[in-house]
Amino acid sequence: SYDPFKRNCNHFADFLSLRLTGNNVPLYINRFTEACFVRSVFYSCVLPLGRCVERFYDYGGITYSNADVGTDGGSENTDISGARGINQVLVEAATVQKVNANKLFKEGSFEEAKRAYEKALTYLSTLCRRTEEEDEIAEQGRQVQLALFLNVAACELKAGNYERVIEKCSSALDIDHKSQKALYRMGVAQGKLGRNDEALISLREALNLTAEADTGTLRDIRREIDVVKKNVEGERNKDREFAKRMFAAG
């Protein structure tokens, strides 16, 4: 089958030349496809662009959202239609990748989902803001980026990589310092690492940012706060017992 780098028309020409003349074609004929830069541009830009164009015509455009895998995706959506340069391509590519990764997460394939989310993040690392129009799309990209950081944190939480959870939640908070999900997931990870004071600060801030109507989330946050408080009390009891033994020994 055809491959732009390993089995293209130049390879066919080389095979034909070898059969007809006994000599290979000059080495410079196919040197272009061996360049790392060319491969990088193809896989990072051209291939995602093709997929985005295909998706655009199949579904009539893409809706960008900051909803992550922990939501139903029904809030704060902003539609963008038409082509607006490389920013548009990158945001569309990241959005398509995010949708695929969400499916993997829901299927329980957390490691594969994490890799897919991280790949989507690479698409958004080079957004530019040279014009007002580009700035608008870049801001949409930041919302997708926020959801991606939260999703990677969710995957790392499933794997027990708590330091990585904190790192990704910090990146999410750099985008939105009032992200309730980032504060909650960070608080859970801090609690797992025994950083109880930090965990209580994060969880209480998340609690304050959660709407009263969101009873499920409020319940989850309060449960985590109770767990951390029990851990704190357990540490205090250990300290008291240790102090008693020290004084008894003296």
PASE-410294 format. One record per residue (C-alpha): chain; residue number from 1; residue in one letter; y, z, x. Coordinates in pm, 1 decimal, padded with zeros to 6 digits. Layout:
# residues N
 unit pos code       c2       c3       c1
    A NUM    A        Y        Z        X
...
END
This chain:
# residues 250
 unit pos code       c2       c3       c1
    A   1    S  00000.0  00000.0  00000.0
    A   2    Y  00360.6 -00056.4  00106.7
    A   3    D  00535.7  00217.4  00304.0
    A   4    P  00895.9  00170.2  00423.7
    A   5    F  00819.8  00329.0  00762.0
    A   6    K  00449.1  00288.4  00829.7
    A   7    R  00357.4 -00033.4  00646.3
    A   8    N  00656.6 -00257.6  00585.6
    A   9    C  00731.4 -00629.8  00625.6
    A  10    N  00787.3 -00585.3  01000.0
    A  11    H  00435.8 -00450.1  01039.9
    A  12    F  00307.3 -00754.2  00850.8
    A  13    A  00508.2 -00982.2  01081.6
    A  14    D  00363.6 -00802.6  01383.7
    A  15    F  00008.7 -00844.2  01251.3
    A  16    L  00066.7 -01212.1  01175.1
    A  17    S  00221.1 -01276.8  01518.7
    A  18    L -00071.5 -01107.2  01688.4
    A  19    R -00322.4 -01317.9  01496.2
    A  20    L -00137.1 -01647.1  01554.3
    A  21    T -00011.3 -01607.4  01910.4
    A  22    G -00200.4 -01312.3  02052.7
    A  23    N  00130.0 -01132.6  02116.4
    A  24    N  00305.8 -00853.0  01930.1
    A  25    V  00660.3 -00896.9  01804.5
    A  26    P  00936.8 -00748.6  02026.7
    A  27    L  00959.3 -00369.3  02007.0
    A  28    Y  01315.9 -00375.8  01878.0
    A  29    I  01206.1 -00548.7  01555.7
    A  30    N  01093.8 -00227.8  01385.8
    A  31    R  01290.5  00025.2  01592.0
    A  32    F  01533.8  00091.1  01306.5
    A  33    T  01263.8  00254.5  01091.7
    A  34    E  01161.3  00484.8  01376.1
    A  35    A  01501.9  00650.4  01399.7
    A  36    C  01506.8  01011.8  01277.9
    A  37    F  01850.3  00957.6  01125.2
    A  38    V  01724.6  00666.5  00914.1
    A  39    R  01427.4  00866.7  00789.3
    A  40    S  01653.4  01161.0  00710.1
    A  41    V  01895.7  00946.1  00510.2
    A  42    F  01608.6  00779.9  00324.6
    A  43    Y  01431.5  01099.1  00222.0
    A  44    S  01746.4  01308.8  00164.9
    A  45    C  01965.9  01051.2 -00010.4
    A  46    V  01805.3  00718.5 -00098.8
    A  47    L  01480.9  00855.2 -00243.2
    A  48    P  01652.3  01128.8 -00453.7
    A  49    L  01904.0  00868.2 -00572.9
    A  50    G  01623.1  00644.3 -00694.9
    A  51    R  01463.8  00932.2 -00881.1
    A  52    C  01795.8  01033.3 -01032.8
    A  53    V  01869.5  00679.9 -01152.3
    A  54    E  01522.8  00658.8 -01305.2
    A  55    R  01568.3  00994.9 -01477.8
    A  56    F  01920.1  00901.9 -01592.8
    A  57    Y  01801.2  00587.5 -01770.4
    A  58    D  01488.4  00753.1 -01907.9
    A  59    Y  01669.6  01054.6 -02056.5
    A  60    G  02026.9  00934.1 -02097.1
    A  61    G  02184.3  01165.7 -01842.2
    A  62    I  02128.3  01516.3 -01712.6
    A  63    T  02268.9  01847.5 -01832.5
    A  64    Y  02363.2  02092.1 -01560.0
    A  65    S  02314.9  02461.2 -01623.4
    A  66    N  02331.7  02786.6 -01431.5
    A  67    A  02035.9  02919.6 -01631.5
    A  68    D  01749.1  03030.8 -01410.3
    A  69    V  01378.5  03078.8 -01477.6
    A  70    G  01446.8  03416.4 -01632.4
    A  71    T  01639.0  03263.9 -01924.7
    A  72    D  01579.3  03014.6 -02201.9
    A  73    G  01841.9  02781.8 -02053.5
    A  74    G  02061.7  02797.5 -02360.6
    A  75    S  02387.0  02928.5 -02215.5
    A  76    E  02685.0  02794.1 -02022.6
    A  77    N  02580.0  02427.8 -02010.3
    A  78    T  02824.3  02160.7 -01893.8
    A  79    D  02751.4  01791.5 -01937.7
    A  80    I  02836.5  01531.7 -01673.2
    A  81    S  02774.1  01163.0 -01733.0
    A  82    G  02820.3  00858.4 -01515.6
    A  83    A  02822.7  00813.8 -01140.6
    A  84    R  03079.4  01006.8 -00934.7
    A  85    G  02981.7  00946.3 -00577.7
    A  86    I  02751.2  01131.7 -00344.9
    A  87    N  02825.9  01471.1 -00504.3
    A  88    Q  02688.5  01339.7 -00832.2
    A  89    V  02374.9  01215.0 -00658.5
    A  90    L  02316.2  01545.8 -00480.2
    A  91    V  02366.9  01757.9 -00791.5
    A  92    E  02139.6  01532.3 -00996.6
    A  93    A  01871.5  01542.9 -00727.1
    A  94    A  01892.4  01923.8 -00710.9
    A  95    T  01877.2  01951.1 -01090.3
    A  96    V  01567.2  01731.8 -01113.1
    A  97    Q  01404.2  01934.9 -00835.1
    A  98    K  01496.5  02260.6 -01012.2
    A  99    V  01338.7  02145.2 -01340.0
    A 100    N  01014.8  02061.2 -01160.2
    A 101    A  01021.4  02393.8 -00975.8
    A 102    N  01071.6  02583.7 -01302.6
    A 103    K  00748.2  02433.1 -01431.9
    A 104    L  00564.5  02548.9 -01119.7
    A 105    F  00707.6  02899.9 -01158.1
    A 106    K  00597.2  02923.0 -01520.8
    A 107    E  00249.4  02808.7 -01416.3
    A 108    G  00235.4  03095.0 -01166.5
    A 109    S  00261.3  02872.6 -00856.4
    A 110    F  00532.3  03089.7 -00703.2
    A 111    E  00504.1  02972.4 -00342.5
    A 112    E  00519.3  02605.3 -00443.6
    A 113    A  00808.0  02680.2 -00677.3
    A 114    K  00995.3  02857.3 -00397.6
    A 115    R  00958.8  02558.3 -00166.5
    A 116    A  01084.9  02329.1 -00441.1
    A 117    Y  01386.1  02551.8 -00511.1
    A 118    E  01468.9  02568.1 -00140.3
    A 119    K  01446.4  02190.5 -00115.7
    A 120    A  01692.3  02162.8 -00403.9
    A 121    L  01927.0  02398.5 -00218.5
    A 122    T  01929.2  02162.4  00080.1
    A 123    Y  02066.4  01887.0 -00146.5
    A 124    L  02364.4  02107.5 -00236.2
    A 125    S  02450.9  02220.2  00115.5
    A 126    T  02674.3  01919.9  00185.7
    A 127    L  02888.7  01892.4 -00127.8
    A 128    C  03243.8  01782.8 -00047.8
    A 129    R  03575.0  01857.0 -00224.2
    A 130    R  03812.5  01582.6 -00111.4
    A 131    T  03936.3  01492.0 -00460.8
    A 132    E  03987.4  01673.5 -00790.4
    A 133    E  03694.7  01482.5 -00939.1
    A 134    E  03467.9  01580.4 -00648.2
    A 135    D  03586.8  01939.2 -00680.1
    A 136    E  03480.6  01942.4 -01045.9
    A 137    I  03128.2  01822.0 -00964.5
    A 138    A  03106.1  02053.3 -00663.6
    A 139    E  03176.0  02344.3 -00898.1
    A 140    Q  02890.6  02227.2 -01120.8
    A 141    G  02678.6  02217.3 -00807.8
    A 142    R  02770.4  02578.2 -00734.7
    A 143    Q  02638.8  02680.6 -01075.2
    A 144    V  02309.5  02504.8 -01004.3
    A 145    Q  02310.6  02664.0 -00658.5
    A 146    L  02355.4  03007.8 -00816.3
    A 147    A  02050.0  02956.8 -01035.5
    A 148    L  01848.5  02830.4 -00738.0
    A 149    F  01927.5  03139.4 -00528.3
    A 150    L  01825.8  03359.2 -00822.3
    A 151    N  01504.7  03162.9 -00866.5
    A 152    V  01411.8  03188.7 -00498.7
    A 153    A  01477.3  03562.9 -00524.1
    A 154    A  01242.5  03579.9 -00823.5
    A 155    C  00970.7  03402.7 -00623.4
    A 156    E  01020.8  03634.8 -00325.8
    A 157    L  01003.6  03934.7 -00560.2
    A 158    K  00666.5  03814.2 -00688.0
    A 159    A  00546.5  03786.9 -00326.8
    A 160    G  00679.1  04129.1 -00227.8
    A 161    N  00922.0  03986.2  00029.3
    A 162    Y  01192.9  04237.5 -00055.3
    A 163    E  01425.2  04170.5  00238.7
    A 164    R  01428.9  03803.5  00142.2
    A 165    V  01504.9  03901.3 -00218.4
    A 166    I  01812.4  04091.5 -00101.1
    A 167    E  01919.5  03800.3  00117.8
    A 168    K  01899.4  03547.0 -00165.5
    A 169    C  02064.8  03779.3 -00415.1
    A 170    S  02349.5  03832.7 -00167.6
    A 171    S  02393.2  03454.3 -00151.4
    A 172    A  02403.0  03444.1 -00531.9
    A 173    L  02663.2  03721.3 -00539.6
    A 174    D  02877.9  03522.8 -00295.3
    A 175    I  02900.6  03261.1 -00570.9
    A 176    D  02931.3  03502.8 -00863.6
    A 177    H  02992.2  03867.8 -00772.1
    A 178    K  02923.6  03965.6 -01134.5
    A 179    S  02579.5  03807.2 -01154.6
    A 180    Q  02377.9  04063.2 -01346.9
    A 181    K  02047.3  03901.7 -01249.5
    A 182    A  02133.4  03907.6 -00878.5
    A 183    L  02230.2  04275.2 -00893.8
    A 184    Y  01917.1  04363.2 -01090.1
    A 185    R  01675.5  04181.1 -00858.6
    A 186    M  01853.4  04318.4 -00554.4
    A 187    G  01829.5  04670.5 -00697.2
    A 188    V  01457.3  04632.8 -00759.7
    A 189    A  01402.1  04512.1 -00401.8
    A 190    Q  01616.2  04790.3 -00255.6
    A 191    G  01414.4  05044.0 -00450.8
    A 192    K  01087.0  04899.2 -00322.1
    A 193    L  01219.8  04935.3  00034.1
    A 194    G  01313.1  05300.0 -00023.7
    A 195    R  01686.5  05228.3 -00011.2
    A 196    N  01734.7  05438.0 -00321.8
    A 197    D  02109.4  05501.5 -00304.8
    A 198    E  02179.4  05129.0 -00271.5
    A 199    A  01928.5  05052.8 -00546.7
    A 200    L  02101.2  05288.8 -00790.3
    A 201    I  02439.7  05131.6 -00717.6
    A 202    S  02306.1  04779.1 -00775.8
    A 203    L  02108.6  04869.2 -01088.8
    A 204    R  02392.2  05066.0 -01247.7
    A 205    E  02632.8  04779.1 -01184.7
    A 206    A  02382.0  04539.7 -01341.4
    A 207    L  02353.6  04774.5 -01638.0
    A 208    N  02731.1  04778.9 -01686.2
    A 209    L  02740.8  04397.0 -01682.1
    A 210    T  02464.6  04357.2 -01942.3
    A 211    A  02562.5  04295.4 -02302.5
    A 212    E  02457.4  04559.8 -02555.7
    A 213    A  02285.6  04291.2 -02759.5
    A 214    D  02052.2  04212.6 -02468.9
    A 215    T  01822.3  04503.5 -02545.7
    A 216    G  01527.7  04371.0 -02343.9
    A 217    T  01727.3  04345.7 -02022.3
    A 218    L  01888.1  04684.1 -02078.6
    A 219    R  01543.3  04836.0 -02121.7
    A 220    D  01416.6  04679.0 -01799.5
    A 221    I  01717.3  04795.4 -01596.3
    A 222    R  01698.2  05150.2 -01730.9
    A 223    R  01328.1  05161.3 -01652.3
    A 224    E  01397.2  05061.4 -01290.1
    A 225    I  01673.6  05322.2 -01266.6
    A 226    D  01427.9  05587.7 -01386.2
    A 227    V  01175.1  05475.9 -01123.2
    A 228    V  01433.9  05504.9 -00845.0
    A 229    K  01549.3  05845.7 -00970.2
    A 230    K  01188.7  05970.1 -00962.2
    A 231    N  01158.2  05841.2 -00605.6
    A 232    V  01476.8  06025.1 -00509.8
    A 233    E  01350.3  06346.6 -00667.2
    A 234    G  01016.9  06304.5 -00491.2
    A 235    E  01194.5  06276.3 -00155.4
    A 236    R  01400.1  06586.8 -00228.8
    A 237    N  01086.3  06783.2 -00314.2
    A 238    K  00928.8  06674.5  00014.5
    A 239    D  01240.2  06786.9  00202.1
    A 240    R  01230.9  07125.2  00025.7
    A 241    E  00864.1  07172.8  00108.7
    A 242    F  00928.2  07078.0  00468.8
    A 243    A  01219.3  07322.5  00491.0
    A 244    K  01004.2  07603.4  00344.7
    A 245    R  00731.2  07543.2  00600.3
    A 246    M  00984.3  07542.7  00882.1
    A 247    F  01134.9  07875.4  00772.9
    A 248    A  00789.5  08026.1  00712.1
    A 249    A  00681.4  07922.5  01059.9
    A 250    G  00995.1  08077.8  01209.2
END
